[in-house]
Amino acid sequence: MRLAALALVLTALGCAARAQPTPVLPPLLDDPTVLRVGTSGDYPPFSSLAPGGERTGFDVAVAEAYGRDRRRRIVFVPFRWPELAARLVAGDFDVAMSGITVRPERLVLGTMTAAVARTEAVLVVRPGSTDLRAGEGLRVGVNRGGHLERVARAHLPRTTLVLVDDNRTLGNLLAAGTVDAVVTDTLELATFTAPFRVAARLSQDRKAYWVRPGGEDLARDLDEWLRERERDGTLQALRDRQLGRTLRPTLAPELARLVDLVARRLMIMPLVAAAKRAANLPVDDPAREREVERMATARAGASRFPVEDYLDLVRAERTAAKTIQRASADDAEPPPPLAELRMALDRLDTAIDDALRDAAPADVPRERIASALRADADVPGLSDRLLDEIARCLRRLLANDA
C-alpha cells in the first residue's frame, strides 16, 4: 500500500497515535498453514480475553472453525481499536475478526466479507434516568477509536464523550455513575451484568471480517466457507450459542448477501461526493457512467442475465448514488482519493454480480427486498422511492434462472 494511502488511513479513520503500539508477532505471510487473526479481546460477545489467556466469543469460534476446516493454525494477534486500520494495512495480521462493523471508509481498504451478524448502536442509561435525548452536558462513555465513537460523535454532538481504552469497563462506569450514559450495541449490552435502559437507537450495523489489502484470495475463500457454513447451519448454531437465539436472519443467506452488497455500494457515495468536491469535479461524470455500463453489459452476458434488466439495476443504483452525493454534507475528514473509491466500487460490482448468480432464482416480494435495503443502507438522501426502484430491478433479475 502506498505511503499516501497509509497516511489517509491514519487521518480519515482516526487511527490516532493516542494509544501505544501493540507488539506484533513476526511476519508469517510466507507460511500458508498459519492464519493471523486480529482480535481486540475486549468486545463481548464477539471477542473476549480471560485473565488466564483464554479467548472466547463468536468471532473467535468462527476463526477456529475456519482453521479446522482449512487445516490452518490460527494465531490471534491483539490490537487496540485506534490502531486497527493502520495495523491491517501494515499487514500485522491477515484478517480482523473482532466484531468489525461494516463502514464505508473500511470498504475502500482491503476487503470485507459477507456480514455474519447484525446489531444496533444504542445510547444506554441507568434505570430511572430522566429524558436525556437533548444530550446537552451529558457525559457519555464510549470505546475509543472504533465504530461506536464515530456514531457517538455523529449522533450526539452536544454531549461530552468519555473515551475508554478497554471496552469492558463501560458497564461498570455507567453503574458507578462515573458517566451518565454509554454508547454500545445491543449484542454487547446483553453481556452487561447490571440492568440498563436503552434511551435511543442510533444506527443499524452489520459485522463482517476485514481482510488486509492484497488478501483477495483469503477473502474469496472466507466468503465461500461462510456460504457453506450458512447452508449447513453451522453459523446459525454459533449465533444461537454465542449471540442469542433471538438473533435470526430474515432473508435467505444468499439474498441477504446480495442486499448487503448493494447497500455497501450506496454507503460509499458520501465519500465519493467528498472526493469529487475536493477535486472540484461535478457529480455527473458521463465518461465514468459509460464505463460502468460497459462493464455491466459484459458481466450480464457472462452471467446470462438479460442485459437490459441488468442495466436497469445499474441505472437505478446510479440515480440513487447521484441523489446521495448531492445530499451529502461537507465532512471535516479528508476523503480517500477518487481512484481508490472507484476501485472499491468496481470490486463491489463484481461481488454483486456473483451474489446475483448465487441468489437466483428466487421468488421474493419486492417489499421485503426494499425493507432489507432500507435497514442496511441508512444513508442521507436515500428515499424510499429510490430504494423501491432498486428493489424492483433486483426482483426482476432474481426471477431469472441465470
N, C-alpha and C positions, 0 to 999 in steps of 0.2 A: 504494500500500500504506500502510495506516495506520501512524502512528509506533509504536503499541504492537506491531504485527506486526514492524516492523523491530527494535525492542528485543528481541523474542523471538528473532529470528534471531541477533542478536549474543550472546545468552546461551545459548540452547539448542544452537546449532550450533557454539559455541566460536569464533566469529569474533573472536578476541581481537585487541586492539589491540597485539599483540606485534610485528607487522610493520608497517613504514612503508607508508602508502598508495601504490599504484602510480599514476602519472599516467595519466589516461584520455583517450581521443580525444573530440573534440567530439561532441555528440549527433547521430546520423544517423537517428533514428527516422522522420523525415518523408521519407526517401529510400527508396522501395520497391525500388530496384535494388541496394542495399547490405545485406549481412548481416554484423553484427558478431559474431564468434565468440570467446568467451573461451577462452584456452588457457594452460596453465602453462609449456610448453616444457621441463619437467624430468621428464617421466614417459614414458620409452620403454617399450613400443613404440607408445604412443598419441600422444604429443606431445613432440617434441624440437626444440630450437633450437640450431643450429650456431653456432660463433663468428662465422662470416661473415653470420649473419642468416637462413640458410635454415631453414625449418620442415619437418619430416618427421614421419611416423608415421601410424598407421591413421586416427585421427580427423581429422588434417589432410587426408589423402587423401579421406576421406568428405566433409568440408566442401567441398573443391574440386570434387569430382564433383557434389555437390548444386548448387553455384553455377553450374557449367557447364550443367547440365540446366535450371535455373530462370532462367538468364541474370541472375544476381545477382553482384555483385562482393563477394568475401569479404575482409573486413578483420579480421585477427587482433588481438585485444586481450589483452595479457598480464595474468595475475592471479597472486597468491600464494595458496596454499591456505587460510591462516587467514581471508582476506577474501573467499573465493569467494561465500558465500551473501549477504553484505551487498552486494556489488557487483552480483550478479544481481538482487536485489530493487531496488537503486537504478537499474537499467536501464543500467548501464555497458556491457553487451553484451546481444545478443538471445538467445543460446544459448551454454551452456558445452559444449564438445566437447573433452575432455581426459582420457579415462579416468575419467569420473564414475561413481561407484558408486551403485547404487540403494539408498537408505537411507530408512527410514520418515519421519524428520523432513524430508527433502528432498521427499517426495511431497506434503507439505502446502503447500509454496511452489512456485509455478509448475507446470509440467507436465513429466514425464519421458517421453521417447519409448519405443518398443519397445527391448528390450535388443539390443545389437549385438555383445556379446562376453561371455564367461564366464571366470572365473578363480577362484583360491583365494588367500586371505590365508595366508601361511606364516611361521613362525619359522625363520630360516636361520642356520647356524653354519659355522665353518670345518671342513674335513675333519679327523677325528681328535679333535674336541672330545668330552669326556665327556658323559654323560647330563645334560642341562640342563633336564629337564622341571619340576623343582621351582621353578626360577627365582629362588630367594632370593639376593639380592646380584648378580644378573645385570645387566649394563649392556647395554641393548637400544636400538639406533638405529632411529629411525622418522621419517618425514616429518611435520613439524609441521602441524597444523590440518586434515588430511584424514581420510578414512575409516579409514586404517590406524592412525592414532594412537588413534582410538576403539576399534578392535579390540584394539590392544595394551593399552589401559587396562582393557578388559573381561575379557580372557583372561589377562593377565599381571600381576596386581595386586601381586605380590611382587618385581617387577623394578624397576630404576631406568631410566627412559626417558631417552634422549639424543635430544632433538628437533633435527632439522636443517631448514634452510630451503631446501636445494637437494637434491631427491630423488636427483639423480645422484651425490651423494657417498657414498651408503650402502655401495655395494660396496667402495669404497676404504677407508672407515672399518673395515669388517669385516676386509678383507685385512691392514690395518696393525695390527690388534689394539687399535685405539682403543676398540672396543666388542666385547662377547662374542658378540653376535648382532644381527640386524636383522629387522624385520618388513617384508615386501614382499609381492608377489603372484607367482604362478607365471609370468605373462607377462613381468613386469618382470625376474624372476630370470633368465630366458633371455637377457636382454641383458647381464648381468654378465660381465665378462671373466675373473674368477677362478672356480675351481670351488668351490662351496659345497655344504653338505648341508642338506636340509630336516629340521629336528628336530621340528616339529609343524605340523599343518594347523589353522588357526584358524577359517576361515569360507569359505563358498562365496558368490561375489559375481557380480553382473551389472553390466555397464557400459551406460549409456544417455546420451542427450543431454538436458540440463536447460534448458528454455525459461523465460525470465523471466515473472513474473506479468503477465498481460494479453496474453501472446503466444499465445493459444489457436489463432488461425488459423495461425500458423507451426508450432505443434506438430502440428496436423492435417495440414498439408502435408508436414512432415518425415516423419511416420508413413506417409503414403500413398506418398511417394517411397521410403522404406525397404522397404515391402511390394513395390513394383515392382522394386526392385534385388535383393531376396531372390529374387523369382520368376525374374528373368532371369540370376541367377548373379553379378551384379556385386559384391555384398557378400561373397559367399564367395570370389571371386577376390581381393578385397582382403585378406580374412582370411588366405588362404593365403600371400599375398605378404608381408604386414606382421606377422602374428601367428604364423605357423607352420602347416604343412599338417596337423598332428595335431589342430588345433582345429576339429572339425566338429560341427555340431548333431546331436542325437539325435532330434529331433522335426521334423516339417514346420514351416516358419516360422509359419504361421497358428495351429497348435496350441501351439507354443512361446510365442507372444504371449499366447494365452488363459491358459495355465498361469501365466505370469509375472504377469499382471494379478490373477488370483485370489490368488496368493501375496503380491502387494503389499498387497492388502486385509487379509490376515491379519497382515502385518508391522506395520501401523499400530496394531493392537489394544493393545499395551502402552502406547502413547501415549494411547489412549482411556481405558484404565484409570487412568493417572496424572491425566488431566484430570478424570475423574469423582471420584477421591479428593480432588483439590484443591477441587472444588466441593461436596464432601460429598453426592455423588449415588450411588445404588446401581448395580450392574452392570445389573440388569434395568430396562428402560425400555419399558413396553408401548406408550406413545404413539409413540415413535420406531419401534418394531418394526412397528406398524400402518402408519405412513407408508412405511417401506421396502417392505413387501409391496404397498401400493397402487401405488407407483411401478413395482415389479417386474411387477405384473399388467398395467399399461399398456405396459411395454416388451415383454412377451411377446406381447400382442395385436398390437402394431405389427410385431414380428419374425416373427409367425406360428409361434412355438413353442407347444407345449401348455402352457397356463397352469399346470396342476398340476405338471408336470415342472419348469417354471421356478421355481415356488415351493418345490419340494423342494430345489433348489440353494440358494436364498436361505436357507431354514431350516437347511440343513446348514452353510452359511457362518456363520449366526448362532450355532449351537450351538458351533462351533469358536471363534468370536470371544469368546463369553462364557467359555469354558474358559480361553482365553489371558488374558483380563482378570483372572480370578480367580487365575491362577497368576503374574501379573506382580508383580515386587518393586518396592518404592519406588525411585524414581530421584531423585538429588540435583538434577538439572536440572529447571527448570520446564517443564511440557508446554505445547504450543500450546493456545489456547482450544478448548473442545469444539465450538463452532460452526464453527471453521475445519477441525477434523478431520472433521466431518460433511460439509462441502463437498467435501473431498478424497475421502471415501468415495463421495459421490454421483457425482463425476467418474469414479472408478474403476468404479462400477456401470454407468455409461453406456458406458465403454470395454469392459467385459466383454461387454456385450450386442453391441456392434459386432464384437468378436473372435469371439463365438459364431457370428454370422452368416457371418463370413469363413471360419471353420474347418469349418462343417457343409456337407455331410455328411462324416463321417469315421468309418472303422471302425478304432478304436484300442483295444487291450486296456486295461481299467481299471487293470491293474497298471502299465502304462507311464505312464499319467497320474498315478497315485499316486506313483510313483517320482520323476517330474519335479517334482511339487508338494513332495515331501519335500526335494529339493535346493534349491528356490527359497524355501521358507518355513521357515527354520530358526528357529523361534520357541519359547521356553519354554512348556510346557504343551500343545503341539500333538502329540497322539498319532497313531500310525499308524491307529488305528480312525477318528478324525475325518477324517484325510486320505483314507482309503479311501472314506468315505461321500461326501465332496465329489467324488472321482473317479468314483464310481458315478453321481452325478447329472449330471456333465459328460458321461460316456459316453452316457447316455440321451439328453441333448439333442443331442449331436453325431450321433447316429444318425438324427435328423430332418433332412430336407431342407427347411429353413425358407424 
